[in-house]
Amino acid sequence: MTIRNGGERDGMAAVGRLVGEALRLMTAAVAPGISTAELDEVGARYLRAQGAESAPQAIYDFPGFSCISVNDEVVHGVPGPRRLAVGDLVKLDVTARLDGYIADAAVTVPVGIVAAEHRALCDAARAAFAKALPLVRPGQRVADVGRVIDAEVRGRGFAVVREVAGHGVGRTIHEPPDVLNYFNPHQRDRFEEGQVVAIEPIITLSQTRLVEDADGWTLRTKNGIFAAHHEHTVLVTADGAHLLTA
């Protein structure tokens, strides 16, 4: 969406704060032995108490409140009985709706001590987001975000996932424009002041394709390698990008 007035800005700020706090609570609860369903309930309990609902449930009839993906599961993992173990990477992806406004954010959390390459993968996702953020400003080409993300990720020896991308957000989960994690010279979109977008590097140890699980939701790497995901909902302002879900 593109924010046109103070009421819309306040609405997006409110849901963004809730998503950020839910992620903080869920991250703090990550520990060996906890199930992904129990983690999901941590965020769901908090958000429902604040009057928010799960946007994926409301819009897509997703089976969980939030998406929780582990290790080679890249995105859209369905919470369930799986229990986390030391060495896992768990992706917590929270998308909530409050008073008609939607915000979306994700973090990748190492469980205990993880392999050095997997910790470096998490660092790369965060670094790629940080490098791209200064380009999220009015008049800048959206494609330049993908160029910077891809360069940072490849420079660290990893690869972006091309089948999924960032996107506009606000009134529904996925709105224009697509914010790819690689450079597409044919994409002509430019950021506009007041626009709300989700910037989300989604990366893997090496180039691979995605496959869908039998549950019809979970996307995982075809060759079983680990993935990392870092995302925030961002408001484009004349002064640059403002994180709504920090």
Secondary structure per residue as TSV (DSSP state, phi and psi in degrees):
chain	resnum	aa	ss	phi	psi
A	1	M	-	360.0	164.5
A	2	T	B	-117.6	120.5
A	3	I	-	-73.2	129.0
A	4	R	-	-112.4	-12.0
A	5	N	S	-154.5	173.1
A	6	G	H	-65.5	-33.2
A	7	G	H	-63.7	-42.0
A	8	E	H	-66.7	-39.1
A	9	R	H	-63.9	-43.0
A	10	D	H	-63.7	-39.1
A	11	G	H	-63.6	-43.0
A	12	M	H	-68.8	-38.2
A	13	A	H	-63.4	-39.0
A	14	A	H	-65.6	-47.8
A	15	V	H	-70.4	-32.5
A	16	G	H	-62.5	-42.0
A	17	R	H	-61.7	-41.2
A	18	L	H	-64.4	-42.7
A	19	V	H	-62.5	-43.7
A	20	G	H	-61.4	-41.5
A	21	E	H	-69.5	-38.7
A	22	A	H	-61.0	-42.0
A	23	L	H	-64.3	-38.0
A	24	R	H	-62.4	-44.2
A	25	L	H	-66.1	-41.5
A	26	M	H	-67.1	-40.8
A	27	T	H	-60.9	-42.5
A	28	A	H	-64.3	-25.9
A	29	A	H	-85.7	-11.7
A	30	V	-	-64.2	125.3
A	31	A	-	-163.3	154.1
A	32	P	T	-56.2	134.1
A	33	G	T	100.5	-21.5
A	34	I	-	-75.9	142.8
A	35	S	B	-87.6	159.3
A	36	T	H	-67.4	-29.9
A	37	A	H	-66.6	-39.5
A	38	E	H	-66.0	-39.2
A	39	L	H	-63.1	-42.9
A	40	D	H	-58.0	-40.5
A	41	E	H	-67.9	-29.6
A	42	V	H	-58.8	-49.9
A	43	G	H	-69.9	-40.8
A	44	A	H	-63.2	-43.1
A	45	R	H	-61.1	-44.5
A	46	Y	H	-65.1	-49.3
A	47	L	H	-66.4	-40.4
A	48	R	H	-63.0	-37.5
A	49	A	H	-63.9	-24.5
A	50	Q	T	-92.2	3.1
A	51	G	T	87.7	9.0
A	52	A	-	-94.9	160.8
A	53	E	E	-127.9	166.1
A	54	S	E	-75.9	119.0
A	55	A	H	-66.4	-42.0
A	56	P	H	-61.2	-36.2
A	57	Q	H	-66.7	-46.4
A	58	A	H	-67.7	-37.4
A	59	I	H	-95.7	-40.1
A	60	Y	H	-114.0	-0.6
A	61	D	-	60.1	39.7
A	62	F	-	-64.7	143.0
A	63	P	S	-69.3	-24.0
A	64	G	S	-109.9	176.9
A	65	F	S	-77.7	-46.4
A	66	S	S	-124.5	163.4
A	67	C	E	-88.2	129.1
A	68	I	E	-130.9	115.4
A	69	S	E	-120.5	136.2
A	70	V	E	-119.2	131.1
A	71	N	T	60.1	-108.9
A	72	D	T	-79.5	-7.9
A	73	E	E	-72.3	123.0
A	74	V	E	-89.9	-54.9
A	75	V	E	-147.3	163.8
A	76	H	-	66.3	24.6
A	77	G	-	-63.9	137.8
A	78	V	-	-91.7	121.9
A	79	P	-	-60.0	144.4
A	80	G	-	-167.8	-152.1
A	81	P	S	-78.8	-8.8
A	82	R	-	-56.9	131.1
A	83	R	B	-104.5	136.7
A	84	L	-	-71.5	149.4
A	85	A	-	-130.0	157.8
A	86	V	T	-56.0	133.9
A	87	G	T	99.4	-11.7
A	88	D	-	-73.8	155.5
A	89	L	E	-114.5	121.3
A	90	V	E	-112.7	126.9
A	91	K	E	-97.2	119.9
A	92	L	E	-104.5	116.2
A	93	D	E	-123.8	106.6
A	94	V	E	-109.7	125.3
A	95	T	E	-130.1	113.0
A	96	A	E	-121.0	156.0
A	97	R	E	-123.1	133.2
A	98	L	E	-138.6	121.5
A	99	D	T	53.1	35.0
A	100	G	T	88.3	-1.1
A	101	Y	E	-108.6	142.5
A	102	I	E	-124.5	135.0
A	103	A	E	-128.7	154.8
A	104	D	E	-143.2	128.6
A	105	A	E	-153.1	157.7
A	106	A	E	-149.7	149.5
A	107	V	E	-136.1	157.0
A	108	T	E	-112.1	125.5
A	109	V	E	-117.1	120.3
A	110	P	E	-70.8	141.2
A	111	V	-	-99.2	107.5
A	112	G	S	63.7	-146.5
A	113	I	S	-82.3	124.0
A	114	V	-	-116.7	166.1
A	115	A	-	-58.8	145.9
A	116	A	H	-57.1	-40.0
A	117	E	H	-68.4	-29.3
A	118	H	H	-76.2	-36.3
A	119	R	H	-65.8	-39.6
A	120	A	H	-64.4	-33.4
A	121	L	H	-63.6	-44.4
A	122	C	H	-60.8	-44.3
A	123	D	H	-60.4	-38.6
A	124	A	H	-65.9	-39.9
A	125	A	H	-63.4	-44.2
A	126	R	H	-65.9	-41.5
A	127	A	H	-65.6	-38.9
A	128	A	H	-64.5	-40.3
A	129	F	H	-61.4	-46.8
A	130	A	H	-62.0	-38.5
A	131	K	H	-68.6	-33.9
A	132	A	H	-78.9	-28.4
A	133	L	G	-56.2	-41.6
A	134	P	G	-62.4	-17.2
A	135	L	G	-85.0	-8.8
A	136	V	-	-85.1	84.6
A	137	R	S	-150.9	157.2
A	138	P	T	-56.4	134.3
A	139	G	T	89.6	-16.3
A	140	Q	-	-74.0	141.5
A	141	R	B	-66.4	132.1
A	142	V	T	-60.3	-35.7
A	143	A	H	-61.0	-25.5
A	144	D	H	-67.3	-27.2
A	145	V	H	-61.7	-46.3
A	146	G	H	-63.1	-37.8
A	147	R	H	-60.9	-45.9
A	148	V	H	-69.9	-42.3
A	149	I	H	-60.6	-48.9
A	150	D	H	-62.1	-41.8
A	151	A	H	-63.6	-43.6
A	152	E	H	-64.5	-43.9
A	153	V	H	-66.8	-45.6
A	154	R	H	-65.5	-36.1
A	155	G	H	-63.3	-23.1
A	156	R	T	-96.1	4.7
A	157	G	T	89.7	14.5
A	158	F	-	-117.3	-172.2
A	159	A	E	-139.4	145.5
A	160	V	E	-83.3	154.0
A	161	V	-	-90.0	121.9
A	162	R	S	-87.5	-17.3
A	163	E	S	-79.9	-15.5
A	164	V	-	-127.5	157.6
A	165	A	-	-156.2	169.0
A	166	G	E	-72.4	178.5
A	167	H	E	-170.2	163.6
A	168	G	E	-67.0	155.4
A	169	V	-	-154.7	163.1
A	170	G	S	149.5	-66.0
A	171	R	S	-95.3	-25.5
A	172	T	S	-139.2	179.9
A	173	I	S	-74.7	-49.0
A	174	H	S	-115.0	111.4
A	175	E	E	-125.5	163.3
A	176	P	E	-66.0	152.6
A	177	P	E	-92.6	162.0
A	178	D	E	-68.4	135.1
A	179	V	E	-114.1	89.1
A	180	L	-	-68.6	156.4
A	181	N	S	-97.6	18.0
A	182	Y	S	-146.4	165.5
A	183	F	-	-83.2	124.7
A	184	N	-	-115.9	105.3
A	185	P	T	-64.3	-14.7
A	186	H	T	-90.0	-7.5
A	187	Q	-	-80.3	120.9
A	188	R	-	-102.0	-4.4
A	189	D	-	-59.8	145.1
A	190	R	B	-127.1	146.1
A	191	F	-	-65.8	145.3
A	192	E	-	-118.6	147.7
A	193	E	T	-60.5	133.4
A	194	G	T	91.1	-9.3
A	195	Q	B	-70.3	145.3
A	196	V	E	-116.2	125.4
A	197	V	E	-136.7	153.1
A	198	A	E	-102.4	117.2
A	199	I	E	-99.1	124.7
A	200	E	-	-150.2	88.9
A	201	P	-	-59.8	126.5
A	202	I	E	-125.0	115.3
A	203	I	E	-134.9	161.2
A	204	T	E	-134.0	169.3
A	205	L	S	-62.1	-32.9
A	206	S	S	-154.4	170.9
A	207	Q	-	-63.8	134.4
A	208	T	-	-156.9	173.2
A	209	R	-	-106.6	166.2
A	210	L	E	-103.6	148.7
A	211	V	E	-127.8	151.0
A	212	E	E	-99.1	135.1
A	213	D	-	-71.1	168.6
A	214	A	T	-64.8	-18.6
A	215	D	T	-71.4	-9.3
A	216	G	S	80.2	5.4
A	217	W	S	-126.7	-54.6
A	218	T	-	-66.3	128.2
A	219	L	E	-108.7	127.9
A	220	R	E	-129.6	165.3
A	221	T	E	-70.7	140.6
A	222	K	T	-64.2	-32.8
A	223	N	T	-102.1	8.3
A	224	G	-	83.1	7.3
A	225	I	-	-78.8	157.8
A	226	F	-	-75.0	156.2
A	227	A	E	-129.5	158.0
A	228	A	E	-134.2	155.3
A	229	H	E	-147.6	129.5
A	230	H	-	-137.4	126.4
A	231	E	B	-146.8	143.6
A	232	H	E	-140.9	151.8
A	233	T	E	-86.2	130.5
A	234	V	E	-127.0	135.5
A	235	L	E	-98.7	128.4
A	236	V	E	-84.6	119.8
A	237	T	E	-125.4	167.8
A	238	A	T	-61.8	-24.9
A	239	D	T	-92.2	3.6
A	240	G	E	115.4	-165.1
A	241	A	E	-81.1	136.2
A	242	H	E	-117.7	119.1
A	243	L	E	-74.8	121.6
A	244	L	S	-90.3	-21.2
A	245	T	-	-111.9	15.2
A	246	A	-	-67.0	360.0
